[in-house]
Amino acid sequence: MRPISSCRLCKLLSRSIEETIPPVEQAIRLSPRDPDIGFWYQALGRAHFIGGRTDEGVVLLEKARGANPMQSWVRAWLASAYALEGKSERAATGLAEARRLSSNDRYASIARLNSRGVWSAKARPQLETTYFAGLRKAGMPDD
């Protein structure tokens, strides 16, 4: 059983990043062999990335990719982080992988991604300066 449910994680991520990190770290400590450990790594990686700690976010998102190699959204978050780190080739490759793994063209454009995602108003400014900015640098068009 997961120490923190997926629904609770959504609530956590709608709070401040600093309030999100400790419970997710606790989930990883309590269930280090959880078959869904990649879920926790991506949540923690996203929190660090959005919070401005891109290098820490990349390490955790890479762990998530290793645990969930077929998850398109992990690839998209990594592509964004790589782009903001100036790793253009890795960013472009990650975005291409996210597109290949996505069955619904979610990563065709920022507009398409926004139509498919649910972003809290509180998180939106941070997403604009991190996730969406990185995806644009990786080659994702706005429309």
trRosetta pair geometry for C-beta under 8 A, 3 or more apart (Angstrom, degrees):
i j d omega theta_ij theta_ji phi_ij phi_ji
2 5 6.0 123 87 -92 122 43
2 6 7.6 58 83 -36 166 68
2 27 6.8 9 -173 -152 83 118
2 31 7.0 -96 -124 16 49 164
2 34 6.9 71 -102 -143 74 140
2 36 7.0 -37 -85 65 116 131
3 26 6.6 -121 121 120 152 92
3 27 4.5 -164 59 -115 115 74
3 30 4.7 75 -53 75 146 148
3 31 6.2 -165 -16 -10 103 115
4 8 5.0 -122 -174 88 84 128
4 9 5.8 104 132 -61 114 84
4 12 7.3 9 179 -24 142 144
4 23 5.7 94 -76 155 150 111
4 24 7.1 -84 44 -92 153 55
4 26 7.8 94 -30 81 119 99
4 27 4.9 -75 15 -80 107 130
5 8 4.6 97 57 6 80 102
5 9 7.0 -135 100 -8 45 85
6 9 5.5 -51 -153 30 34 116
6 10 6.9 41 149 -22 64 97
6 39 7.6 -68 -97 -178 95 140
7 10 5.7 -45 -158 26 37 114
7 11 7.0 34 146 -14 63 101
8 11 5.5 -53 -156 37 40 113
8 12 6.3 44 146 -23 69 102
9 12 5.3 -50 -146 34 36 115
9 13 6.2 32 157 -17 68 105
9 24 7.3 75 -124 -90 101 102
9 43 5.8 -75 -161 -125 130 147
10 13 6.0 -57 -146 38 28 106
10 14 6.6 27 153 -21 61 107
11 14 5.8 -58 -153 32 32 111
11 15 7.2 33 149 -22 62 102
12 15 5.8 -59 -164 26 38 111
12 19 7.0 -152 -159 117 77 88
12 20 4.6 115 155 -121 98 81
12 23 6.0 -123 -119 62 146 135
12 24 7.2 156 130 -46 156 99
13 20 5.6 64 -91 -117 49 141
13 43 7.1 -112 -70 -153 119 95
13 46 7.5 3 -127 105 127 126
13 47 7.1 -122 -114 -83 85 94
13 120 7.8 162 114 5 82 128
13 123 7.0 16 149 -82 84 149
14 120 4.4 115 -128 -49 96 164
14 122 6.1 91 -175 53 72 126
14 123 6.5 -95 -124 -30 52 116
15 19 4.4 -65 126 79 128 133
15 20 6.1 163 70 -56 96 86
15 122 8.0 -3 -110 113 18 151
16 19 4.6 89 62 6 85 104
16 20 7.1 -150 96 -12 46 88
17 20 5.5 -58 -153 30 35 116
17 21 6.7 40 157 -32 68 101
17 47 5.1 147 -154 -169 88 83
17 48 7.9 136 -179 -79 124 24
17 50 5.8 -168 -95 93 130 102
17 51 3.8 174 142 -78 160 111
17 126 7.5 178 -46 -155 121 166
18 21 6.3 -41 -146 17 32 113
18 51 7.2 119 -54 -124 66 138
19 22 7.6 -57 -164 28 32 100
20 23 7.0 -79 -168 43 36 98
20 24 6.3 18 156 -11 75 119
20 43 7.7 -134 166 162 115 98
20 47 4.7 -153 100 -121 127 136
21 24 6.1 -73 -150 42 30 106
21 25 6.0 29 161 -20 71 110
21 44 6.6 81 -133 -136 72 81
21 47 5.3 177 -76 130 80 145
21 48 7.3 83 -103 -65 119 75
21 51 7.8 -22 -51 -23 123 159
22 25 5.6 -56 -143 38 31 112
22 26 6.3 34 157 -22 65 105
23 26 5.4 -51 -148 35 35 116
23 27 6.5 42 151 -25 65 99
24 27 5.4 -44 -151 28 37 116
24 28 6.8 37 150 -17 63 100
24 40 5.9 162 -171 -160 89 84
24 43 5.1 -149 -132 109 141 117
24 44 4.7 -179 126 -74 132 88
24 47 6.7 167 29 -1 153 150
25 28 5.8 -53 -154 35 35 111
25 29 6.4 34 149 -18 66 106
25 44 6.6 100 -68 -112 67 131
26 29 5.6 -54 -146 38 34 112
26 30 6.1 29 157 -17 68 109
27 30 6.0 -58 -143 40 27 107
27 31 6.4 -29 173 33 63 104
27 34 7.9 -16 159 -15 88 159
27 40 5.2 -154 104 -122 118 131
28 31 7.2 -87 -138 62 20 68
28 32 6.4 53 169 -96 64 64
28 37 6.9 82 -126 -149 82 91
28 40 4.9 167 -73 139 88 141
28 41 7.3 90 -100 -68 128 66
28 44 7.0 -17 -34 -34 137 148
29 32 6.9 -3 -143 -57 22 94
31 34 3.8 55 140 -51 116 111
31 37 7.3 -156 116 -89 91 87
31 40 7.9 154 75 -31 103 156
32 37 7.1 36 -172 -110 36 135
33 37 7.3 -74 -159 -51 12 131
34 37 4.7 134 69 -64 88 76
34 40 7.0 77 67 -6 141 131
36 39 4.4 1 162 7 98 123
36 40 7.2 103 120 -14 79 88
37 40 5.6 -54 -160 37 48 110
37 41 6.3 47 146 -19 74 104
37 67 5.4 -122 81 -139 88 156
38 41 5.5 -52 -143 39 36 112
38 42 6.2 35 158 -19 68 104
38 63 7.4 -166 -117 128 66 71
38 64 4.6 104 -164 -151 77 62
38 65 7.7 151 -146 -22 116 12
38 66 7.5 -162 -102 72 108 58
38 67 3.0 -167 -68 96 102 118
38 68 3.6 157 136 -19 160 103
38 71 7.0 167 140 -1 135 146
38 74 7.1 -42 171 -83 111 152
39 42 6.2 -58 -150 36 25 106
39 43 6.5 25 152 -19 62 108
39 64 7.6 118 -54 -136 12 105
39 68 7.4 87 -52 -42 58 144
40 43 5.6 -53 -147 35 33 112
40 44 6.3 27 156 -13 66 108
41 44 5.9 -58 -146 42 30 107
41 45 5.9 32 155 -21 66 111
41 60 5.0 -168 -173 -177 79 81
41 61 7.2 160 141 -90 94 23
41 63 4.3 -123 -159 98 150 108
41 64 3.9 -168 97 -67 107 81
41 67 6.3 126 26 20 138 138
42 45 5.4 -54 -140 41 32 114
42 46 6.1 35 158 -21 66 104
42 60 7.4 164 -91 138 23 94
42 61 6.2 64 -119 -118 65 67
42 64 3.7 105 -60 -136 81 158
42 68 7.4 -39 -36 38 129 136
42 71 7.5 -85 -66 114 155 153
42 73 7.6 75 -173 108 149 99
42 74 5.2 -94 -103 -104 130 97
42 77 6.8 119 -157 48 98 156
43 46 5.9 -53 -147 35 27 110
43 47 6.5 28 153 -20 61 107
44 47 5.7 -53 -148 34 32 113
44 48 6.5 29 155 -15 65 104
44 60 5.0 -115 97 -168 98 152
45 48 5.9 -56 -148 38 31 107
45 49 6.1 29 155 -18 66 111
45 56 7.7 -163 -127 127 60 67
45 57 4.7 97 -174 -161 69 62
45 58 7.4 131 -154 -42 111 8
45 59 7.5 -160 -111 72 102 53
45 60 3.2 -165 -76 96 90 106
45 61 3.8 155 168 -53 155 72
45 63 7.4 -180 -56 45 128 94
45 64 5.9 -106 8 -9 142 130
45 77 6.9 108 114 133 115 137
45 81 8.0 -67 167 -52 106 158
46 49 5.6 -58 -143 40 30 112
46 50 6.0 25 162 -14 68 109
46 57 6.9 84 -85 -145 14 111
46 61 7.4 97 -53 -81 60 105
46 77 5.9 -69 -90 -145 91 147
47 50 6.2 -56 -141 41 25 105
47 51 6.0 20 157 -15 60 117
47 57 7.8 -171 66 -103 44 97
48 51 5.6 -67 -145 45 26 110
48 53 4.3 -70 -177 77 88 109
48 54 7.7 163 130 -82 89 14
48 56 4.2 -107 179 99 148 107
48 57 4.0 -168 91 -69 99 77
48 60 6.3 115 25 21 136 138
49 53 7.0 -87 -76 72 26 60
49 54 5.6 56 -130 -113 71 55
49 56 7.9 -148 -58 79 57 74
49 57 3.0 109 -60 -142 83 163
49 58 7.5 106 -87 -43 106 56
49 61 7.1 32 -44 -38 135 129
49 77 6.9 153 43 -179 167 102
49 80 7.6 87 172 99 142 109
49 81 5.3 -82 -125 -92 130 114
49 130 5.9 133 145 176 85 135
49 131 7.4 85 125 -69 122 80
50 57 7.8 130 -2 -100 52 144
50 123 7.2 -22 -167 -158 149 100
50 126 4.9 63 -177 147 98 122
50 127 6.8 -22 -124 -79 113 57
50 130 5.1 -174 -116 57 51 162
50 131 6.9 -12 -90 -32 90 102
51 126 7.7 0 -76 -159 38 137
52 130 7.5 -118 -77 -85 50 124
53 56 4.3 -2 140 32 114 117
53 57 6.0 137 97 -25 72 91
54 57 5.3 -59 -147 38 32 117
54 58 6.3 37 156 -26 68 101
54 81 5.4 163 -160 -153 92 90
54 84 5.5 -131 -122 99 151 122
54 85 5.8 -177 137 -66 134 94
54 130 7.7 -169 -86 -143 97 104
55 58 5.8 -47 -149 28 30 112
55 59 7.0 31 153 -18 61 101
55 85 7.3 109 -81 -104 68 124
56 59 5.9 -52 -154 32 35 112
56 60 6.6 25 154 -9 67 109
57 60 6.0 -65 -151 43 31 105
57 61 5.9 27 157 -17 70 112
57 77 7.9 -115 166 159 112 107
57 81 5.4 -151 107 -117 115 141
58 61 5.7 -58 -139 42 28 108
58 62 6.2 32 158 -23 64 105
58 78 6.9 90 -134 -136 70 77
58 81 4.9 -180 -80 139 85 137
58 82 7.0 106 -118 -70 119 64
58 85 6.8 11 -60 -38 147 149
59 62 5.9 -57 -153 33 26 112
59 63 6.8 27 148 -18 61 103
60 63 5.5 -49 -153 33 37 114
60 64 6.5 40 148 -20 65 102
61 64 5.3 -47 -148 35 38 116
61 65 6.4 43 150 -22 66 100
61 74 6.3 165 -165 -167 84 83
61 77 5.5 -143 -131 108 137 111
61 78 4.7 175 138 -81 129 86
61 81 6.2 153 31 16 156 153
62 65 5.5 -46 -146 33 35 114
62 66 6.5 39 151 -20 63 102
62 78 6.8 103 -72 -117 62 127
63 66 5.6 -53 -152 34 33 114
63 67 6.4 24 153 -12 65 108
64 67 5.8 -61 -148 43 31 106
64 68 5.9 -25 168 33 70 106
64 71 7.4 -68 151 63 98 142
64 74 4.8 -153 121 -136 113 129
65 68 6.7 -79 -128 67 23 69
65 69 6.2 58 172 -103 66 55
65 71 7.5 -134 -114 56 54 100
65 74 5.0 174 -81 137 70 126
65 75 6.7 94 -113 -76 113 64
65 78 6.1 10 -54 -45 134 151
66 69 7.0 8 -137 -65 19 88
68 71 4.0 22 138 -8 119 124
68 74 5.7 132 84 -12 112 154
70 101 6.0 172 -170 -145 58 125
71 74 4.3 64 95 5 113 110
71 75 7.1 169 98 -10 63 84
71 101 7.2 65 117 145 11 148
72 75 5.6 -59 -158 37 39 113
72 76 6.3 39 149 -22 72 104
72 97 7.7 -172 -128 128 66 70
72 98 4.6 97 -172 -155 81 64
72 99 7.7 123 -151 -41 119 13
72 100 7.9 -172 -110 69 104 53
72 101 3.8 -174 -80 95 91 107
72 102 4.1 119 -159 -63 168 79
72 106 7.0 116 118 56 141 127
72 107 7.0 -140 167 -20 119 129
73 76 5.4 -47 -145 33 38 114
73 77 6.5 39 156 -17 67 101
73 98 7.2 84 -83 -140 21 109
74 77 5.9 -54 -150 37 32 109
74 78 6.4 31 151 -17 64 108
75 78 5.7 -58 -148 40 31 111
75 79 6.2 37 153 -25 66 104
75 94 5.1 -176 -178 -171 78 78
75 95 7.6 162 141 -86 97 20
75 97 4.5 -127 -157 99 148 106
75 98 3.9 -169 97 -70 111 81
75 101 6.3 119 15 30 146 138
76 79 5.6 -49 -146 32 31 114
76 80 6.5 33 154 -19 62 104
76 94 7.2 155 -94 146 21 98
76 95 6.8 63 -118 -113 63 61
76 98 4.0 99 -62 -129 79 156
76 107 5.6 -148 -99 -99 123 129
76 113 8.0 160 -170 -119 152 133
76 135 6.9 8 -175 -100 92 113
77 80 5.7 -54 -152 35 32 113
77 81 6.4 29 152 -16 65 107
77 131 6.9 -43 -121 -123 72 101
78 81 5.7 -57 -146 40 33 110
78 82 6.1 36 156 -20 68 106
78 90 7.9 -88 148 153 98 103
78 94 4.8 -137 98 -146 97 145
79 82 5.8 -54 -146 37 28 111
79 83 6.4 32 154 -23 62 106
79 90 7.7 -166 -119 131 55 69
79 91 4.9 93 -168 -158 68 60
79 92 7.5 122 -148 -48 108 10
79 93 7.7 -162 -107 74 97 50
79 94 3.1 -169 -77 100 84 114
79 95 4.1 125 -161 -54 158 72
79 97 7.8 -179 -60 46 118 94
79 98 6.1 -90 -8 -11 138 130
79 134 7.1 143 113 140 63 105
79 135 6.7 62 103 -107 107 65
79 138 4.6 70 158 -135 102 161
80 83 5.8 -55 -152 32 29 113
80 84 6.7 20 155 -12 63 106
80 91 7.4 97 -71 -139 13 102
80 130 7.1 73 150 148 124 68
80 131 5.1 9 175 -145 165 50
80 132 7.7 0 -131 -37 131 12
80 133 7.7 94 -162 72 100 57
80 134 3.0 94 -172 99 72 127
80 135 4.9 -28 -93 -51 100 69
80 137 7.9 102 -142 49 54 99
80 138 6.3 -87 -86 -18 44 135
81 84 5.9 -59 -150 39 32 106
81 85 6.4 27 152 -15 65 109
81 134 6.1 15 -49 -155 25 161
82 85 5.7 -64 -150 41 32 109
82 87 4.2 -79 -173 75 88 112
82 88 7.9 177 138 -64 98 11
82 90 4.2 -126 -162 102 148 108
82 91 4.0 -166 96 -70 106 75
82 94 5.9 139 20 4 140 144
82 134 7.6 111 52 -171 51 117
82 138 7.2 78 74 -95 96 112
83 86 7.8 54 177 -63 31 17
83 87 7.2 -90 -71 62 24 66
83 88 6.9 59 -120 -105 66 50
83 91 3.7 96 -65 -127 79 151
83 134 4.3 140 64 -164 114 74
83 135 7.2 173 27 -63 155 16
83 136 7.9 159 145 67 156 50
83 137 3.7 142 169 93 124 111
83 138 4.1 -101 -63 -57 137 81
84 130 6.9 -26 -62 -150 162 61
84 133 6.8 68 -86 104 110 102
84 134 4.4 -59 -33 -96 101 104
84 137 6.6 132 -66 44 54 152
87 90 4.2 -7 141 37 116 119
87 91 5.9 137 94 -27 73 90
88 91 5.6 -59 -146 36 28 113
88 92 6.3 24 160 -17 66 106
88 137 7.7 -107 -109 155 78 93
88 138 7.9 171 -145 -116 55 52
89 92 6.0 -56 -148 37 29 107
89 93 6.3 26 155 -15 64 109
90 93 5.7 -57 -146 41 30 111
90 94 6.1 33 155 -21 66 108
91 94 5.8 -56 -147 36 27 111
91 95 6.4 25 156 -17 64 106
91 134 7.2 -137 -136 177 125 88
91 137 6.6 -40 166 110 162 90
91 138 3.8 -132 161 -111 107 92
91 139 7.5 143 124 0 101 93
92 95 5.9 -54 -147 37 30 109
92 96 6.4 32 153 -19 63 107
92 138 6.0 177 -76 -169 46 74
92 139 5.6 59 -112 -7 84 138
93 96 5.7 -55 -149 37 31 112
93 97 6.4 31 152 -19 65 105
94 97 5.6 -54 -148 36 31 111
94 98 6.4 34 152 -21 65 103
94 138 6.9 -70 70 -147 100 140
95 98 5.6 -49 -147 33 34 113
95 99 6.5 34 153 -18 64 104
95 107 6.6 -175 -164 166 77 133
95 135 7.0 124 -105 -144 120 72
95 138 4.4 145 -43 146 135 125
95 139 5.8 176 77 55 162 103
95 140 6.2 -146 -147 -52 137 96
96 99 5.7 -54 -150 37 31 111
96 100 6.3 32 152 -21 65 107
97 100 5.6 -53 -145 37 32 113
97 101 6.1 22 160 -11 66 111
98 101 6.1 -64 -145 44 26 103
98 102 6.1 26 157 -25 65 112
98 107 4.8 101 119 -51 110 169
99 102 5.9 -58 -141 32 28 110
99 105 7.6 18 -149 -130 84 50
99 107 4.7 -120 -81 80 73 119
99 108 7.2 99 -124 -73 109 54
102 105 6.6 158 115 -56 117 11
102 106 4.6 -121 -166 32 144 100
102 107 5.5 149 7 7 156 102
104 116 7.1 140 107 -111 128 144
105 108 4.4 9 176 -31 95 122
105 112 6.2 -72 127 180 90 151
106 112 6.3 176 -157 134 30 104
106 113 5.9 74 168 -102 76 66
106 116 5.0 -87 -128 58 97 168
107 112 7.4 -120 -42 91 3 121
107 113 6.4 43 -102 -76 46 108
107 135 7.9 -135 -149 -150 92 124
107 140 6.6 -90 -178 -111 79 125
108 112 4.7 40 58 27 96 162
108 140 8.0 116 127 -147 20 92
109 112 4.5 99 54 6 80 101
109 113 6.9 -142 95 -4 44 86
109 140 6.3 149 -130 177 34 88
109 141 5.0 -40 -119 80 95 82
109 142 6.4 24 -174 123 103 17
109 143 5.5 -8 -172 156 152 11
110 113 5.6 -55 -147 39 32 113
110 114 6.2 34 154 -20 66 107
110 132 5.8 66 -132 -148 121 103
110 135 6.5 139 -86 100 90 131
110 136 6.9 -2 -56 -72 130 89
110 140 6.0 115 -49 131 76 113
110 141 7.1 -120 3 109 87 40
110 142 4.8 -33 39 -132 122 48
110 143 7.7 -36 51 -51 85 33
111 114 5.8 -56 -148 37 28 111
111 115 6.5 28 153 -21 63 105
111 142 6.3 67 -30 157 94 58
111 143 5.2 32 -5 -114 139 53
112 115 5.7 -55 -150 33 32 111
112 116 6.6 17 155 -9 64 111
113 116 6.0 -69 -151 43 30 104
113 117 5.8 10 161 -9 70 120
113 135 7.4 -29 -4 168 168 170
113 140 7.6 20 -18 176 136 146
114 117 6.1 -63 -125 44 28 100
114 119 7.4 -53 -132 5 75 126
119 123 5.8 -124 -175 82 85 109
119 124 5.4 102 136 -85 120 80
119 127 5.8 -65 -150 4 137 167
120 123 4.6 79 62 12 92 102
120 124 7.0 -132 94 -30 48 81
121 124 5.6 -32 -151 -2 34 124
123 126 5.6 -68 -166 48 58 109
123 127 5.6 59 140 -28 87 108
124 127 5.5 -57 -142 37 31 113
124 128 6.3 36 159 -26 65 103
125 128 5.7 -50 -150 29 32 115
125 129 6.8 14 159 -6 64 107
126 129 6.2 -65 -149 43 32 99
126 130 6.0 -2 163 8 69 118
127 130 6.3 -76 -135 54 25 90
127 131 4.7 -32 -156 40 73 118
127 132 5.7 65 144 -11 80 102
128 131 7.9 -9 -44 54 13 79
128 132 5.2 -28 -125 48 40 128
128 133 6.6 67 155 -37 47 94
129 133 5.6 4 -163 -14 26 139
130 133 6.2 31 -35 37 2 106
130 134 6.3 -7 165 -12 48 113
131 134 6.0 -64 -150 37 20 108
131 135 6.5 18 157 -17 61 107
132 135 5.6 -51 -144 36 34 112
132 136 6.4 38 155 -21 65 102
133 136 5.8 -53 -153 33 31 113
133 137 6.6 28 150 -16 64 106
134 137 5.5 -55 -148 38 35 111
134 138 6.2 35 152 -21 67 107
135 138 5.4 -55 -146 37 33 114
135 140 4.2 -23 158 34 94 138
136 139 7.9 139 178 6 27 9
136 140 5.9 -80 -86 66 36 82
136 141 7.9 67 -127 -115 72 18
136 142 7.2 16 -107 -63 109 78
